[in-house]
Amino acid sequence: MATVWHQWLRKSIQSSSTLRAVHTLKVDPSQPMLKSPPLISLDLPDVWTSNVMDFDPPSIGECSNERRARVIDGKLMAEKIRAGIAGEVIRMKESIGKVPGLAVILVGHRRDSQTYVRNKRKACEEAGIKFAMAILPDSCTKDEVCEALSSFNGNPSVHGILVQLPLPDHLDEEKILNLVSLEKDVDGFHPLNMGNLAMRGREPLFIPCTPKGCIELLVRSGVDIMSKKAVRHHATVSTVHALTSNPEQITREADIVVTAAGVPNLVRGTWLKPGAVVIDVGTCPVEDPSSEHGYRLMGDVCYEEAVMVASAITPVPGGVGPMTIAMLLVNTLNSAKRAFNFH
Ligand SMILES: Nc1nc2c(c(=O)[nH]1)N[C@@H](CN(C=O)c1ccc(C(=O)N[C@@H](CCC(=O)O)C(=O)O)cc1)CN2
């Protein structure tokens, strides 16, 4: 399953208009899928990790047209997690006089990237995490990005570094991400972290924020899909991509559907098994002059149709996105704790 998250994440951070990935989990009916307490651990105190179940578990397989799906409120979950992080930062400051630090490299002037980085900065500031940023023009060279990276790599008050993606086409994303210090790779995109995530029995230092947020959303909603446990419990993971010939049919068999295609309204109500849990990672910016930033975000799932078929669903906005940022703060805090040997 880890491999699937890897592939899915790489797909989800690119941008094109083709169907990229719809991941489906089919669960062995002889094994209970909903468990309490949930199993995932984020190395955080119980009060704001997935040991908390925010909702009664959805009744997978039981959904009628009279009942709309439960909305999985990622914004609310993320707020609770961020409040917990703020508490931990205070505890760290009071105990050892240090706070975590996050550094972001932003290249170019994409409006969506600017919004995400602004939101990351705000979330850090609210949680008491120090925030540093290098802003480089679209035309910058690989060496300039590397210079910024190496300065953050060598700065002991920086515990997390991320390069906001996508980068302009002329910059080699792979080469640049390889240079992020493994111990500060809070995005989890370094090949060693990715490789360890994909391999059985290995532990990456960081799990990428979006998949980590998706798992957290599911677990807090009472859906047990923890990767190894899910494997042990005979969950079957299928991947649907742009070249899959029968995406609707495969998707319709899934108990859990995680989509990261970047194609608005791709997944229709008829694609879903009644009672499925739907996690919509798609965030496609669509021109909208009436909105504050000139665009609005649309998910992959046709929400109004899906909400009548699914048992639980994440909205866009307000689902996976805020959890991505909450998980970034979790990774940054955990990185600082590791650096300071603070528990
Ligand atoms: N270095 C990275 N680049 C990118 C990542 C990533 O995880 N690391 N993921 C995406 C963008 N992303 C984070 O950077 C991201 C996307 C969306 C949101 C979010 O909170 N969305 C809100 C709406 C926000 C708004 O438009 O005001 C929502 O869905 O409710 C956060 C982070 C690609 N690049």
The ligand as an SDF file (V2000), in Angstrom:
LIG
                    3D

 34 36  0  0  0  0  0  0  0  0999 V2000
    6.1510   20.9220   -1.4400 N   0  0  0  0  0  0  0  0  0  0  0  0
    4.8670   20.6280   -1.6290 C   0  0  0  0  0  0  0  0  0  0  0  0
    4.2240   21.0990   -2.7010 N   0  0  0  0  0  0  0  0  0  0  0  0
    2.9180   20.7840   -2.8710 C   0  0  0  0  0  0  0  0  0  0  0  0
    2.2280   19.9730   -1.9280 C   0  0  0  0  0  0  0  0  0  0  0  0
    2.9420   19.4930   -0.8220 C   0  0  0  0  0  0  0  0  0  0  0  0
    2.4010   18.7450    0.0470 O   0  0  0  0  0  0  0  0  0  0  0  0
    4.2560   19.8520   -0.6990 N   0  0  0  0  0  0  0  0  0  0  0  0
    0.8730   19.7520   -2.0660 N   0  0  0  0  0  0  0  0  0  0  0  0
    0.1130   20.5660   -2.9800 C   0  0  0  0  0  0  0  0  0  0  0  0
   -0.3290   21.9040   -2.4690 C   0  0  0  0  0  0  0  0  0  0  0  0
   -0.4970   22.0540   -1.0080 N   0  0  0  0  0  0  0  0  0  0  0  0
    0.5850   22.1200   -0.2060 C   0  0  0  0  0  0  0  0  0  0  0  0
    1.6080   22.6290   -0.5430 O   0  0  0  0  0  0  0  0  0  0  0  0
   -1.7550   22.3700   -0.4540 C   0  0  0  0  0  0  0  0  0  0  0  0
   -2.8950   22.3700   -1.1970 C   0  0  0  0  0  0  0  0  0  0  0  0
   -4.1130   22.7740   -0.6310 C   0  0  0  0  0  0  0  0  0  0  0  0
   -4.1610   23.1800    0.6830 C   0  0  0  0  0  0  0  0  0  0  0  0
   -5.4060   23.6810    1.3150 C   0  0  0  0  0  0  0  0  0  0  0  0
   -5.4130   23.9390    2.4970 O   0  0  0  0  0  0  0  0  0  0  0  0
   -6.4620   23.8670    0.5710 N   0  0  0  0  0  0  0  0  0  0  0  0
   -7.6520   24.4390    1.1230 C   0  0  0  0  0  0  0  0  0  0  0  0
   -8.0360   25.6520    0.3200 C   0  0  0  0  0  0  0  0  0  0  0  0
   -6.9600   26.6810    0.3210 C   0  0  0  0  0  0  0  0  0  0  0  0
   -7.3370   27.9520   -0.4040 C   0  0  0  0  0  0  0  0  0  0  0  0
   -7.4190   27.9540   -1.6440 O   0  0  0  0  0  0  0  0  0  0  0  0
   -7.5000   28.9530    0.2980 O   0  0  0  0  0  0  0  0  0  0  0  0
   -8.7470   23.3890    1.1260 C   0  0  0  0  0  0  0  0  0  0  0  0
   -8.6480   22.4100    0.3660 O   0  0  0  0  0  0  0  0  0  0  0  0
   -9.6660   23.5650    1.9210 O   0  0  0  0  0  0  0  0  0  0  0  0
   -3.0320   23.1510    1.4300 C   0  0  0  0  0  0  0  0  0  0  0  0
   -1.8370   22.7560    0.8790 C   0  0  0  0  0  0  0  0  0  0  0  0
    0.9160   20.8360   -4.2440 C   0  0  0  0  0  0  0  0  0  0  0  0
    2.2390   21.2830   -3.9200 N   0  0  0  0  0  0  0  0  0  0  0  0
  1  2  1  0
  2  3  2  0
  2  8  1  0
  3  4  1  0
  4  5  2  0
  4 34  1  0
  5  6  1  0
  5  9  1  0
  6  7  2  0
  6  8  1  0
  9 10  1  0
 10 11  1  0
 10 33  1  0
 11 12  1  0
 12 13  1  0
 12 15  1  0
 13 14  2  0
 15 16  1  0
 15 32  2  0
 16 17  2  0
 17 18  1  0
 18 19  1  0
 18 31  2  0
 19 20  2  0
 19 21  1  0
 21 22  1  0
 22 23  1  0
 22 28  1  0
 23 24  1  0
 24 25  1  0
 25 26  2  0
 25 27  1  0
 28 29  2  0
 28 30  1  0
 31 32  1  0
 33 34  1  0
M  END
$$$$
